[in-house]
Amino acid sequence: MDYEFLKIERQDGITVMKISAPKSLNALNSTILKEIDTFVSGLDSTTRVLIITGDGEKSFVAGADISEMAHLNEPQGFEFGKLGAQVFRKIETLPIPVIAAVNGFALGGGCELAMACDIRIASSKAKFGQPEVGLGIIPGFSGTYRLPKLVGQGYAKEMIYTGKVIRADEALRIGLVNAVYEPEELMYKALEMAAMMLKNAPVAIRLAKQSINEGYDLDADGAIALENKLFGQCFVTKDQKEGMDAFLNKRKADFIGE
Ligand code: CO8
């Protein structure tokens, strides 16, 4: 399928989704959000790791499209926020790892998109921020929910109330990103991380993601019980038999994703 605003590249089990709206620094309008929705909804088992990045050298995503938002009334604002929130939730709950390779500005909805991914790595030129209050709105694609989870309430509130833009090294310091690389290294590092994941059992990764994501919002007993249940489920998979047999026979495991 052809997209107006997405460039898709596939190699082995890795798919790279590049958001490409050069005239607005890859800002997210509702057409782009719908294209992302269509794309992620159509992913099949041939994609085992998804990498999301921005086209060009300057921007990952410079936010939601301000020219589209400028004229919204309350119900339209509600619907626009809901669209973005639902698409990002779909990304967050994909049964595969999603890596954000943040190549430049990740502001507003761009920072929120990165936070919906499992892992964020950044170029040294990347910049992060939630500048919405300067536009008279609040983060609307689930930033008030995810940012405090990632960096703690104090720093999240500082970022959101001040709207300040932070550099990649500060994002690393507060735990918003896992690693910072030179711009020309970023995609190589994302692919390298994805390749490490490809060596492991896909069902186990899916269940680990489910355990972390769903367990995070439960109390201790609920989270531990959930992990216990999912751990048990691993033992019905062929990959568990294969992984342990390979270890015991000192050979490389050949996982089939079942
Ligand atoms: N929306 C629309 N257009 C944009 C956006 C955006 N978010 N960001 C940049 N652009 C456009 C500019 O208008 C400009 O267009 P033109 O060439 O036609 O004038 C072009 O991209 C290039 O931008 P600049 O000339 O401004 O480039 P600079 O290098 O000078 O500045 C910045 C880069 C700092 C990224 C600057 O463009 C900027 O501040 N952009 C806005 C960042 C921002 O505030 N983002 C948050 C938006 S709000 C949001 O994301 C809320 C999400 C939840 C919504 C819920 C809805 C209910």
Residues whose N, C-alpha, C, O or C-beta is under 5 A from the ligand:
A	BS01	CO8	K23 S24 L25 A27 A62 G63 A64 D65 I66 S67 G77 F80 G81 F105 L107 G108 G109 P131 E132 I138 P139 G140 F141
